């Protein structure tokens, strides 16, 4: 079934002067204009397109992929405002409407806002900043250690609230984040804890042994980049370790211990050195 506001794989039915007609299944035949089509497509092909409505409210297709589809969250820039609302750049020629009724706060041209894309009662694709009503509880199949996709939602007193898999929110604690984050940023995270009340704690690092593996690889690669010697040790301050490696001191010490046991590094009071007999 073809879906408005989503990427769809549709068959090319015929070529006409202005473009191609696609089999839109339940939506009928859909025009893919020449300037919106991938090069080299022909009748009988299956082509991946985004389905939306043009300025005259006609269903139309494009091979371009927008920054977000219906059912997803995205951080989009406001490029204009008029009497019906604000218009957002979502990567297509026709801008996305953010109606005044769906604006939770004062919208300014030139700024970016985290929005959710939906189909309104008139079957038009629109955006809203009232994102909480589209967030659900934690997915029942989440497990500790699961890799998930996140979008940074906002800064909180404890850290950063993030949207998980376009479903629900989780929290990245500030004292466990060693990189700069910003609203709307997409990242990979891991389920660290699922609390009794259903709230989810996240980590940007893999949980358990995999985390040590990642930290070890970061350290080893940097030593190699520094010609085999890294002037930092377990006596270095947490700030120095964080600035140089993006790791907590705890993760750093565990990883260094692992590399030392594997005889990949040699330790001294002032630096960590590559064991040239093992690593090149």
C-alpha positions as CSV (number, residue, x, y, z in Angstrom):
1,X,0.0,0.0,0.0
2,X,1.4,3.4,-1.0
3,X,1.6,5.9,1.8
4,X,1.5,9.7,1.7
5,X,4.6,11.3,3.4
6,X,6.7,8.1,3.1
7,X,9.3,6.6,0.8
8,X,7.6,4.1,-1.5
9,X,8.8,1.6,-4.1
10,X,6.4,2.1,-7.1
11,X,6.3,0.7,-10.6
12,X,6.7,3.0,-13.6
13,X,3.6,2.6,-15.7
14,X,4.3,4.9,-18.6
15,X,6.4,7.8,-19.9
16,X,4.7,11.1,-20.9
17,X,6.1,14.5,-22.0
18,X,6.3,16.0,-18.5
19,X,7.5,12.8,-16.7
20,X,6.4,9.4,-15.6
21,X,3.2,8.0,-14.2
22,X,3.7,5.5,-11.3
23,X,1.4,2.9,-10.0
24,X,0.3,4.5,-6.7
25,X,-1.8,1.5,-5.9
26,X,-4.5,2.7,-3.4
27,X,-3.6,6.4,-4.3
28,X,-4.1,5.9,-8.0
29,X,-1.6,6.9,-10.7
30,X,1.0,9.4,-9.5
31,X,3.0,11.8,-11.6
32,X,6.8,11.8,-11.2
33,X,8.0,14.9,-13.0
34,X,11.1,14.7,-15.2
35,X,13.0,17.1,-13.0
36,X,12.1,15.0,-9.9
37,X,13.1,11.6,-11.4
38,X,16.3,9.6,-11.1
39,X,18.2,9.4,-14.4
40,X,17.8,6.2,-16.5
41,X,14.5,5.0,-15.1
42,X,12.2,3.3,-17.6
43,X,8.7,1.8,-17.9
44,X,8.4,-1.4,-15.9
45,X,11.1,-0.3,-13.4
46,X,10.5,-0.1,-9.6
47,X,11.6,3.3,-8.4
48,X,11.9,4.6,-4.8
49,X,10.0,7.9,-4.4
50,X,8.6,10.2,-1.7
51,X,4.9,10.9,-2.1
52,X,3.5,14.3,-1.1
53,X,1.1,17.0,-2.3
54,X,2.1,19.9,-4.5
55,X,1.0,23.6,-4.2
56,X,-2.3,22.7,-6.0
57,X,-3.0,19.9,-3.6
58,X,-2.3,17.1,-6.1
59,X,-0.5,14.0,-5.1
60,X,2.9,13.9,-6.7
61,X,6.2,12.0,-6.4
62,X,9.9,12.9,-6.1
63,X,13.0,10.8,-6.1
64,X,14.5,13.2,-3.6
65,X,14.5,12.1,0.0
66,X,13.3,14.8,2.5
67,X,15.1,15.4,5.8
68,X,12.3,13.5,7.6
69,X,9.2,11.5,6.6
70,X,5.7,11.4,8.3
71,X,6.0,9.7,11.7
72,X,9.5,11.0,12.3
73,X,11.1,13.8,14.3
74,X,13.6,16.3,12.8
75,X,15.3,19.6,13.6
76,X,14.2,21.9,10.7
77,X,14.9,25.5,9.9
78,X,12.1,28.1,9.5
79,X,12.6,30.0,6.2
80,X,9.3,32.0,6.1
81,X,6.1,32.9,7.9
82,X,2.7,34.1,6.7
83,X,-0.9,34.2,7.9
84,X,-1.3,30.4,8.1
85,X,1.9,29.5,9.9
86,X,5.6,29.0,9.4
87,X,7.3,27.2,6.5
88,X,10.2,24.8,7.1
89,X,13.0,23.6,4.9
90,X,12.7,19.8,4.8
91,X,14.8,19.2,1.7
92,X,12.2,19.5,-1.0
93,X,11.2,22.3,-3.3
94,X,7.8,22.8,-1.6
95,X,8.3,23.9,2.0
96,X,6.7,22.2,4.9
97,X,3.9,24.0,6.8
98,X,4.1,24.4,10.6
99,X,0.5,25.8,11.3
100,X,0.2,28.4,14.0
101,X,-2.1,26.0,16.0
102,X,0.8,23.5,16.2
103,X,3.4,26.0,17.4
104,X,4.2,25.5,21.1
105,X,6.4,28.7,21.3
106,X,7.2,31.8,19.4
107,X,8.7,30.8,16.0
108,X,11.5,32.9,14.4
109,X,12.7,32.8,10.8
110,X,16.2,31.5,10.5
111,X,16.1,29.3,13.6
112,X,15.7,25.5,13.8
113,X,13.0,23.7,15.8
114,X,12.4,20.1,16.7
115,X,9.2,19.0,15.0
116,X,7.1,15.9,14.3
117,X,5.7,15.3,10.8
118,X,2.1,14.1,10.5
119,X,-0.8,14.0,8.0
120,X,-3.6,16.4,9.1
121,X,-7.3,16.0,8.7
122,X,-7.2,17.4,5.2
123,X,-4.6,14.7,4.1
124,X,-1.8,17.3,4.0
125,X,1.6,16.8,5.4
126,X,2.4,19.2,8.2
127,X,4.7,19.7,11.2
128,X,4.1,20.3,14.9
129,X,6.4,21.4,17.7
130,X,3.9,19.8,20.2
131,X,5.9,16.6,20.0
132,X,5.0,15.1,23.4
133,X,1.6,13.9,22.1
134,X,3.3,11.7,19.6
135,X,5.7,10.0,22.1
136,X,4.7,6.7,23.5
137,X,6.0,4.5,26.4
138,X,9.1,2.3,26.0
139,X,8.8,-0.3,23.3
140,X,8.2,-3.7,25.0
141,X,11.1,-5.4,23.3
142,X,13.8,-2.9,24.5
143,X,16.6,-4.7,26.4
144,X,19.6,-3.4,28.2
145,X,22.4,-3.1,25.8
146,X,20.2,-2.6,22.7
147,X,21.6,-0.3,20.0
148,X,19.0,2.5,19.2
149,X,18.8,5.6,17.0
150,X,18.3,8.8,18.9
151,X,17.5,12.5,18.2
152,X,18.6,15.0,20.9
153,X,15.4,16.7,22.1
154,X,16.4,19.2,24.8
155,X,18.8,20.0,27.7
156,X,17.5,19.1,31.1
157,X,18.7,19.6,34.7
158,X,20.1,16.0,34.6
159,X,21.5,15.9,31.1
160,X,19.9,15.5,27.7
161,X,16.5,14.2,26.8
162,X,16.6,12.1,23.6
163,X,13.9,10.6,21.3
164,X,14.5,6.9,20.8
165,X,13.6,5.2,17.5
166,X,10.9,7.9,16.9
167,X,8.9,6.2,19.7
168,X,9.7,7.4,23.2
169,X,12.3,9.4,25.2
170,X,15.3,8.5,27.2
171,X,17.9,10.3,29.2
172,X,21.6,10.8,28.7
173,X,23.2,11.9,32.0
174,X,25.4,15.0,31.7
175,X,28.2,13.4,33.8
176,X,28.4,10.5,31.4
177,X,28.5,12.5,28.1
178,X,32.0,13.3,26.9
179,X,31.1,15.0,23.6
180,X,29.3,18.2,22.6
181,X,25.6,17.6,21.9
182,X,22.9,19.9,20.4
183,X,19.2,19.8,19.9
184,X,18.2,17.9,16.8
185,X,21.4,16.0,16.5
186,X,21.1,12.4,15.4
187,X,23.2,9.7,17.0
188,X,23.5,6.1,18.0
189,X,23.0,5.2,21.6
190,X,22.5,2.1,23.8
191,X,19.9,1.2,26.4
192,X,21.7,1.4,29.7
193,X,18.8,0.9,32.1
194,X,15.0,0.5,32.1
195,X,13.6,1.8,35.3
196,X,10.6,0.3,37.2
197,X,8.5,3.3,36.1
198,X,9.4,2.6,32.5
199,X,11.8,5.5,32.1
200,X,14.9,4.8,30.1
201,X,18.6,5.7,30.7
202,X,20.8,5.9,27.7
203,X,24.6,5.7,27.0
204,X,26.5,6.9,24.0
205,X,28.9,4.0,24.6
206,X,28.3,0.3,24.3
207,X,27.4,-1.4,27.6
208,X,29.7,-3.8,29.4
209,X,32.7,-5.5,27.7
210,X,31.9,-3.9,24.3
211,X,32.4,-0.5,25.8
212,X,36.0,-1.5,26.9
213,X,36.6,-2.8,23.4
214,X,35.6,0.5,21.9
215,X,37.7,2.5,24.4
216,X,40.7,0.3,23.8
217,X,40.5,0.9,20.1
218,X,40.2,4.6,20.6
219,X,43.4,4.6,22.8
220,X,45.3,2.3,20.5
221,X,44.5,4.3,17.4
222,X,45.5,7.6,19.0
223,X,48.9,6.1,20.2
224,X,49.6,5.1,16.6
225,X,48.7,8.6,15.4
226,X,51.1,10.1,17.9
227,X,54.0,8.0,16.6
228,X,53.7,5.3,19.2
229,X,53.7,7.3,22.4
230,X,50.8,9.0,24.2
231,X,51.7,11.4,27.1
232,X,48.8,10.5,29.4
233,X,48.5,8.0,32.2
234,X,46.1,6.8,34.8
235,X,47.4,9.6,37.0
236,X,46.1,12.2,34.5
237,X,43.1,14.3,35.5
238,X,39.6,13.3,34.3
239,X,39.4,16.6,32.3
240,X,42.7,15.9,30.5
241,X,41.5,12.3,29.6
242,X,38.1,13.6,28.5
243,X,39.6,16.4,26.3
244,X,42.1,14.1,24.6
245,X,40.2,10.9,24.2
246,X,36.5,11.7,24.9
247,X,36.5,9.0,27.6
248,X,35.7,9.0,31.3
249,X,38.7,8.2,33.5
250,X,37.0,5.0,34.6
251,X,36.6,3.8,31.0
252,X,40.2,4.9,30.2
253,X,41.7,2.9,33.1
254,X,39.7,-0.2,32.2
255,X,40.8,0.0,28.6
256,X,44.4,0.6,29.4
257,X,44.4,-2.4,31.7
258,X,43.0,-4.5,28.9
259,X,45.6,-3.3,26.4
260,X,48.4,-3.9,29.0
261,X,47.3,-7.4,29.7
262,X,47.2,-8.1,26.0
263,X,50.8,-6.7,25.9
264,X,49.8,-4.2,23.2
265,X,51.2,-1.3,25.3
266,X,54.0,-0.5,27.7
267,X,53.3,1.7,30.7
268,X,55.6,4.3,32.3
269,X,55.1,7.1,34.8
270,X,54.7,9.8,32.0
271,X,53.3,8.1,29.0
272,X,51.8,5.0,27.3
273,X,53.9,3.5,24.6
274,X,53.0,1.1,21.8
275,X,54.7,-2.3,22.2
276,X,56.5,-2.4,18.9
277,X,57.0,-6.1,19.2
278,X,53.3,-6.7,19.1
279,X,51.7,-3.7,17.4
280,X,52.9,-1.9,14.2
